[in-house]
Amino acid sequence: MAERRTLVLSVDRDDDIGYKAGVDAPVVGRDACLATANALALVDPEDSDVNAIFQAVKVADGLAAGGEEVEVAIVAGDHLHMIEGDRKIARDLERVIARTGATECILITDGAEDDFVLPIIQSRIAVSSVRRVVVTQMVNLEGTYYILKKLLDDPKISRPLLVPVGLAMLLFAIAYLLGYPEGAMIVVVGVIGTYLLFRGLGYDDIFGSSYRAIANSISHGRFTLMTNLAAVLLVIVGAITGMTTMVVHYMGGDQANGVFMFLAFAYGAVPWFVAAGLVSSAGRLIDVYLGERSEAWRMLLLPFLTLSAGLFLYGAAIYVLAVNRAPEFPILAEAGLQYFALLSVAAALCLGVGIWLQHSARRLATECGEPVLVPSE
């Protein structure tokens, strides 16, 4: 029958003895283990591995006092790469077993993290006991710290938890510094309440998908989505402004007909609508230029056509409102005709410039050897 020999093993999975104290693992023997514990304690007295090593020596001494054949050793992993560290623990353990001739092992660990190496130890040698060492004044501190650290490192947990709390605290500090301490609590409660409402109703998923769609469009060079969103906002502002001007200049006027009402609306809305058209056209032009440069000339006329139509319609609205003496209209009838003439000329020039640029760009594309698609008859 083979003689039983016990190995009391301390495992330092994150290699504090090597990273901090400069001791190479494996460490075998009572004196070597005590020297390693002292070296680590001098560098970092708060490291829990110090207690684990001393506990391993104490257990080995107790077994030796009872007449058992016992040896104490330390194996360590890697401080930065846990997978490679676990493989190193397996290799070092095989060396320790071959050197000591151990037949069974008592594992000494300093916390929950080192329990991951238990299957590795069991695959090399029979484990008869596992002893976890904790500081008496701080029971389960390291295990709790490890769990909290893992939770906070997970973006799925840390972002929903930390972002609203951090934002609320920041808004509270800003409100307090601005001299509104009474409103700071209202701001904090409002932010947290809005966040919880959005999360509870699922609106965060809608905004999240919209954000990802916008980011994906930008990353792929598609500016049309962004410019169209801006154009929609401009159209909304234009519609509100048009309704306001229609109420101010149409109500109570002498010409109560649909054309007059439309031009009163156009006087306030057209500048915003033209801006929306130009922004949207710019996005489409950029995307076409980045995607199919040979087709960019087809889009050149669109912004000029939009601006030309807007100038003409705006001039017509000014003329009609001025001639019919719309209530509270700032332009007189004589000046209304001048506005209409000048804006009409500007519209014609703008359209002419757009046609010339489109023709020049098309000819340049042809001279560069890039194909120009012409519809077949």
C-alpha positions, 0 to 999 in steps of 0.5 A: 500500500502506497504511503499517504503524503499530504500537500497543503496548497495555497493558490494565488490565482492573480499572482500577487506574489510575483507581481508585487513581491517578485517571487517566482512560483511554485514555492515549495517548503515551509521556510520558502513559503514563510519567506514569500509571505513576509516578502508580500506582507512588506509590500502590501500588508493588506493583501489577503494572500498573506493570510492564506499562505500563513494559514497553509503553513499553520495547517501543515504544522498541525498535520506534521505535529500529528505524525503525518507526512506533509508538505506545503507549497504555493502555486500562482497564475498570471496577473493579467491573463487569467486563462494562461494563469490557470494553465500555469497553475496546472503545470506548476502543480504537476511539478510540485506533485512530482517533486513532493510525491504528494497523494492528496491535497488540502487546498487553502484559498483566500476568496471566491475567485480562487474557487475557479481553480478547484477543478484544475487541482482536482484533475491533478490530485485528490482534494481531501479538504478546502479551507477558505481564509477570511479576515475575522473583522471583515467576514466575506468582504473579499467575496462580496467585493468580487461579486460587486466588482463583477456586477459593475464591470458588466455594462448591462448592469452598470449603465442602467444603474450608474448613469441615472444616479450619476446624472441626478447627482450632477444635476443636483450639484449644478442646481445647488451651485447656481443658487437654486437648492430648493429646485435641486431635489425637484430636478433629481426626482424628475430625472429619476422619475423620467428614467424609470418611466421610460424604462417601465414603458419600454421607450428606452428600447425605441430610443436605443434602436433609433440611436443605433440606426442613426449611428449606423447611418453615419458610420456608413456615410449616409447623411440623408437620415440626419439631414431628413430629421433636421428637415422635418424639424424645420418643416414643423417650425415653418408650419407653426410660423405659417399658421401664425402669419396666416392668423395675423395677416388673413383674419380681418382682411378684405380678400377672404379666399383660399389663394389669399389664405395660402399666400399668407401662410406661405409668407411665414412658412416658405423660408423654413420650408426652403431651408428644410429642402436645402438641408435635405438636398445637401444630405442626398448630394453628399451621399450620392457623391460619396457612393456614386460620384459619377451620378452626383451631377443629377442632384446638383439642380435640386437645391437650386430648384428648391431655392428658386421656387421658394424665392418666387413664391415668397415674392408672390406672397409679399406682393399679394399681401401688400397690395391687399393691405393685409392687417399688420403687414409691414410692407406697403403696396408700392414696395410689394411690387419691387420685392416681387420683381427682385425676388423673381429675378433672383429666382430666375438667376438661381435656376440658371446657375443650377442648370449651368452647374448641372450641365458643367458637372455632367460634361466633366464626368463625361470627359473623365471617362465616367459613364453617364446613364441616359434613359433609353428611348 
